[in-house]
């Protein structure tokens, strides 16, 4: 005997029930389907991400989930919008699974054509990668709809949750890391850029975080991503590296603006070879004035006040008074006194055997980069027995 069933998207199927005798004299009911189901491949995160380099990724989670964090480059085609997702979740908690599925069907089934049109408008070709949060009903139903409409679909096994777990593991892979350090105003970001132009492998954490690290770091920057999206973007950059070669990362504290660096990155920063650059105090003042004096005094004053407790009342008032008079050199000097003290304290906790000092820097930074590379690689060669982090 058989009877019709439907799922969220109203895709009809027929379940056929047959009886099979068992060795103990009982009868077992076997359920099979009359419809030849489309082939939908569940794939592991590593394979999924390899394929994503040339195959579109479709994220069927709700917009609120997508905006919190998503695989870079993914297209959001949500099965439920935010309100519908919340409604289905409420019914599931209060009335159970069957009631939630019934509500989901009522919401999603009328939108089948919308899903297909959205996919066609955003994806070229017939091959797609697809995922939801945990690889459950949302991805299964959307994958089936798209597959029955002619698409070849591969579904991320374990969903976005498995992806997040995977990238954390990958960020912790052993690597030879050069941590470019130095006092504030030493031009580390510019040096990182030149290192990259020279062919070195560079991860620019501040660029990914849309923040330059200090209390003034948000000035002139785009809004910061969510912490989740920062980690996703960071993994994408990390995945493109050759970990048989050293990687350069700028020295950072655990926080870059509102972003908290993940534990694997903190381990790389703490365990890598610290290459510190030295620049004369007067030149650091010049760099900071050149970079920040173009911003409004109100913005600069607000930034200063954010660290007033750590600066102390005397230094805060002095900095604000100098700012009001347009004495930017004086403001920079007060700020450097604070940041230099904090940096030297952090240096005191480092392993001296893994610190390389380069400086004082002079002339063109293109020439300084050559010195920095020579010093770092010489230390790495001499310390080849040191553990990798």
N, C-alpha and C positions, 0 to 999 in steps of 0.2 A: 504494500500500500504506500501511497505517497501524499504529501500535502505541500502547499505553497508556503514559502517564508520570504520575508524581505529584510533588508538591513537598513542602516541609516539613510542610504541613498536610494532605497526602493528598488534595488537590483534583485529581481525575482529569481528564485531557484526552487527546485523541487527536491525535498528530502525523501528518499525511498527507504522504507523500513523493511528489513527481511529478518527471518528467524534462522538461527544457526544452533543446532544441538551441541551441547557441551558434554564432556566426559562424565560429569557427575549426574547426568540425566536432566539437568536444567536446560532451559532455552535462553540464548542470548540474543538480544535485538541489535542488529547492525544497521547503522545509519550511513547512507551514501548519498551522493548528489547526482542528479541526472544531467546537470550542466557541466560541460568541459570548462573548467576554470582557467582563466588566463594565467600565464606563468608570471609570477611576481617574485623576484629574487630578494631574499633577505641577505644583506651583506654586512661584514664587520666594519668598524670605523676606519681602519687603515685602508682597506680597499675602497670604501666609499669616498674617502678624501683623495685618494689617487685618481679616481674616476672624475672627481669634481673639477679637475684641472681642465677638462674638455667636455664635461656633461653638465647641463644645468641642474641646480639644486632647488627643489621646491619644498618649502617649509609650510606645513598645513596647520601649525599652531595658531592660536589667537593673536591678534596684533599686540596685545599687552605683553605676551610672552616673547614675541619676535623682537619688539623694541627693547626689551631688557637685555637681549643678547641673541645673536644668530650666527650661523656659519657665514663668513664673509662671502658676498656675492649671491647669497640665496635669495630667491623670490618668495614672497609671502602670499600664499593662496589659502587663507584660513577656512577650515571647514565650518567653524563657528566664529562669529565676531565676539568681542569681549563680553557683551551683555548676554548673548546666548550661551557662551561657555559658562558664565557664572550661574545662569539659570539651570543648565543641565547638572552642574555640580551640586547645586542646592537640592534638586529633586533626588539625585543619587543618595545624598546623605540622609534625606528625610524619608524617602519612599522606596529606595532600593534600585537595583540595577535595571530591572525590566522597565520601570517607569521612566528612568533616565534615558534608556534606549528609545522608548516610544517618543519622548519629547524631542530627542535628537533627530529622529526620523522626520518628525513634523517640521523641524526647522530646516534640515539639510535637503530633503528630497525635492522641494520646489526650486532649489538653487542649483540643480545639477547642470543646467545649461550655462549658468553663470560661471561655475567652476571651469567648465570646458573652454568657454570663451576667454576667460582670464588667462588660462594656461596658453592658449593659442596666441594671445596678444603679447605674452611675455617670454615665451620659449620658442626658439627656432629648432626645428628637427623633431624627431619622434622618440629620442632617448632622454629619460629624465631620472634623476635621483630624488628620493622623497623621504621625508621623516616627520614625525610628530615628537612629543615629549619623551615617551617611553617605548615607542614602537607598538602601540596598542591599536584600538579600534579606529582612531582618526586616520592614521596612516594606512591601515588595512583597507578601509572603505574608499578613501580617495585613490589609493593605488589601484584598486579594482575598477573604479569608474574610469580612470585614465587608461588603464590597460585594455579594457573592453572597448575603448574608443580609438584604439590603434597605437597607443604609446607603449614603448618598452620601458618598464618601471623596475628600478632597483630600490629597495627599502632599507634604510639604516636599521640594522638589528639593535634593539635597545634604545633607539631614538636619540634625541638630542642629549639626553642624560648620559648615554654611553659615550657620545662624542666628547662631552665635557670631562668625563673621567679619563678618557684616552688622551686628551691634549695635556692634562695635568701631568700624566705619566711621561709623555714625550718631552715636555719642558724640563723634566728632571733628568734627562739622559746625560751621561757624562760628557764633558767637553772641556777643552783647554780654553779658559776664559781670561782675557786681559781686561781688567777693570780700569778704565781711564779716570783717574782722580786728580784732585788739585783744589786749591782754594777758590772760592767764588770769584768770578771775573777772569779766570785764567784762559777762557776761550775753548773749553773742552768740547762744546758742541761743534764749533768750527773745525776743530782738530778731527773729530769723529767723521765729519763730512769729507775732509781731505783724505783720511785713512781709507774711506770707502772708494773714493776716486782712484786711490793708489792700488786698489784691488783687494784690500782687506775686507773681511766679513764683519759687518757692523749691525748691531741691534740698537736702534735709537729709541730708548724708552720714553724720553720726553716728547718726541714727535708723535709716538703712538698714543701717549696720554694727553696730548694737546696742552702741555703745561711744562714750564721750564724749571720747576722744582722749588724755587724760593717763594717767599710770600708775594713777590711781584710776578710770579711765573704765569699767571693767567692773562696778563696784559697782552693784548694783541693776538690772542689765540682763539681758535674755534672753541665752542663749548666742549667740555670733556665728555668722553663716552662713558657709559656705565662700566663698572668694574668688570662685569661679565664680558661685555663686548671688547674691552681692552685686552683681556686674556685671549679671546678668540683671535683678535687681530695680531697679538703677539705670537701666538702659535703659528699663524700663517707665515709670518716673517721667519720664525725659528725653523719651520719645516723646509724652508728653501735653502738652508745652510748646509755646507759640507762639514760635518762634525769631526772629520779627520784633520781639519785645519782649525787654527785658533779663531775665536770669536771676540770681538771688541764690544764692550758695554760700558757706558758712562756710570761712574759711581753714584748711587742714589740712596736715600734713606728709604724706609719701608713705604712711606707715603709720597706720592707725586700729586700734589693738589688733593683731589678727592679720591684718587686711585690708590688702592692698597696693592702692592706688588705680591704676587702669589709666592708661596713658600719655596717652590723650586728655583725661582729667580733670585730670591734672597740667598739661597744656598750657593748659587753661582757667584753672586756678588761678594759674599763673605769668604768663599773658598778659592776664588780666582787669584791670579797674580795682579796686585795693585800697582799700576804704573802711574805715578804722580808727576804732574808737570808743575814747574815753578815759574811764576811771572812776577816781575817787580810790582810793588804795591801801587806805584803811580800809574803804571800801565793798566792795572786792573781797574783803577778808578776811571781812567779814560774809557775803557771798554764799557763799563756800567753806565756812565753818563751818556755815551753814544747810543746805547741800547734803550735806555729808559727815560731820558729827559724829554723825549718827544711825546710822552703821555701827559695827560692833564694833571695838574697839581692835586685836584680832588681825588683822582684815582690813586695817585701815589700816596697821598695822606691816608686814605682808607687802608691801603696795604700796610703802611707803617703801624697804624693803630691795631692791626690784627695781632701783632707780636709785642704790644706795649708792655705786657706783664713780664715777658722775657727780657725785653730791652731795659726795663726799669723806667721810672718816671722821668729822671733827669735826661737820659739819652733820648727818650721819646720826644720830650718837649724840645730838646736841642735839634733833633732831626726835623720836626715840624716847623720850627722857627726858621731853620736854614732853607727849607723847602719854600716857605712863604716868600723869602727874599730871592729865590731863584739860585741859591748857592748849591748847585747839584753836586759839586765835588765834595762839599762838606757832608751832605746827606749820604753820599756813597761811602765816605770814610766811616761814618757812624755805623752804617749797615754792615760794612766789612768787618769792623771790630767784633760785632756780634757773631757773624757767620764764621769768621776765622776761628774764634774760640770754640764754637760747636764742632767745626770740622777737625780741629786738632784733638779734641776729646775723643771723637770717633776713631781717629788714627791710632790713639793709644791702645785700643783694643785689638788692633791688627797684629798678625804674626810678622815680626820684622823680617823673617827669612823670605817672605813672599811680597816684599815691597821693593819696587824699583823707582828711583828718583831721577827725573830728567829735567835739567835746567841749570841756571835760569834760561828760559826761552829767549831768543833774540832773532832779529832779522825776519825773514818771511816764514810764515807757518808751513809753507810747502817744504822748506828745508828742515823745520823743526819736526815734521812728521817723519822724515827719514831717520833722524836721531831717535825719536820715540820708538820706531819699529826696531831699529838695531838694538837698542837697550832691552826691549821686551823679549825679542827672540833669543838674544844672548842669555838672558836669565832663564828662559824656558829650556834652552839646551843644557845649561849647567845644572838645572834642577829637574832633569828629565825623570828622575826617580820619584818626584813628588806625585802624590795622588791626583787624579783628575776629578773635577767637581761638576 
